[in-house]
Amino acid sequence: MNYTATKCTEDDFERICLKFKLTADDVSNVTSETDISYRHRLLKLFKIWREKNDNDAIVTQQRFIHVIDLVDLPKIVSQLRAIMTYAKATRL
């Protein structure tokens, strides 16, 4: 999530909120905090989404990548998949 928050542009913010199906209250609460940067606001929204999904960690990772893919950010998706593959390979 940290990687994605640092790589997403502000132009993608609305599409991210739509695809992650975040409530208007959650989005407005986070966006009203003007003292933090865009990246930190986006990271807070990702954490809210993660808390609402009570799934296994691997399922949550796969859903996160799927939603980022729906936002149409293919470069980030390919890099996230590479990170997951590398993490699996280091465990073996």
C-alpha positions in Angstrom: 0.0 0.0 0.0 2.9 2.4 0.7 4.3 1.8 -2.7 1.0 2.4 -4.4 0.4 5.6 -2.4 3.7 7.0 -3.4 3.3 6.1 -7.1 -0.4 7.2 -7.7 -0.9 10.7 -9.0 -3.6 13.1 -7.7 -5.4 12.7 -11.0 -6.2 9.1 -10.1 -7.7 10.0 -6.7 -11.4 10.1 -7.7 -11.1 6.8 -9.7 -9.4 5.2 -6.8 -12.1 6.2 -4.4 -14.8 4.9 -6.8 -13.2 1.6 -7.4 -12.3 0.9 -3.8 -16.0 1.7 -3.0 -15.2 4.0 -0.2 -18.0 5.9 1.4 -18.4 9.6 0.9 -18.0 10.1 4.7 -14.6 8.3 4.7 -13.4 10.2 1.7 -14.5 13.6 3.1 -13.0 12.9 6.5 -9.6 12.1 5.0 -9.6 14.9 2.4 -10.6 17.5 5.0 -7.2 16.9 6.7 -5.2 19.5 4.7 -2.2 19.4 7.0 -1.1 16.0 5.6 0.2 15.3 2.1 -1.7 13.7 -0.7 0.3 10.4 -0.3 -0.6 10.2 3.4 -4.3 10.8 2.7 -4.3 8.1 0.0 -2.5 5.7 2.4 -5.2 6.4 5.1 -7.9 5.6 2.5 -6.2 2.3 1.7 -6.0 1.5 5.4 -9.7 2.2 5.8 -10.4 -0.1 2.8 -8.2 -2.8 4.4 -10.0 -2.6 7.7 -13.4 -3.0 6.0 -12.2 -6.2 4.3 -12.0 -9.0 6.9 -10.2 -11.4 4.6 -7.0 -13.3 4.7 -3.9 -11.3 3.9 -3.2 -13.0 0.6 -6.8 -12.5 -0.5 -6.7 -8.9 0.5 -3.4 -8.4 -1.5 -5.0 -10.0 -4.6 -8.1 -7.8 -4.3 -6.0 -4.7 -3.8 -4.0 -5.5 -7.0 -7.2 -6.2 -8.8 -8.8 -2.9 -7.8 -5.6 -1.0 -8.8 -5.8 -2.8 -12.1 -9.4 -1.6 -12.5 -8.2 2.0 -11.9 -6.1 1.4 -15.0 -2.7 1.7 -13.5 -0.8 -1.1 -15.3 2.7 -0.1 -14.4 1.9 -0.1 -10.7 0.1 -3.5 -11.0 3.0 -5.1 -12.7 5.4 -3.8 -10.1 3.1 -5.0 -7.3 2.9 -8.4 -8.8 6.7 -8.5 -9.1 7.0 -7.5 -5.4 4.6 -10.4 -4.5 6.6 -12.9 -6.6 9.9 -11.8 -5.1 8.4 -12.1 -1.6 7.2 -15.7 -2.4 10.6 -16.6 -3.8 12.5 -15.4 -0.8 10.3 -17.6 1.5 11.3 -20.7 -0.4 
